[in-house]
Amino acid sequence: MSEKEFQQIIELHSDDLLRYLTKCLGDNDTAKDILQDTFLTFWNHKQDIEIPKSKSCGSSAAASTQE
């Protein structure tokens, strides 16, 4: 996983995750700490994570089912 992909994941998911954690924990500061620790662990294990590339609409199993 590249740094750019990691940044995209953070930008895409951090707000929703923070809201969820805050709701579950009832404490925004603790939620921020947990989220930061989670993303740090995620980054530290990036070599074990493979991000699948999206397929275009023209390729994939969906195209073969229209035959």
Buried (B, 14 or more C-beta within 10 A) or exposed (E): BEEEEBEEBBEEEBEEBBEEBBEEEEEEEEBBEBBEEEBEEBBEEBEEEEEEEEEEEEEEEEEEEEE
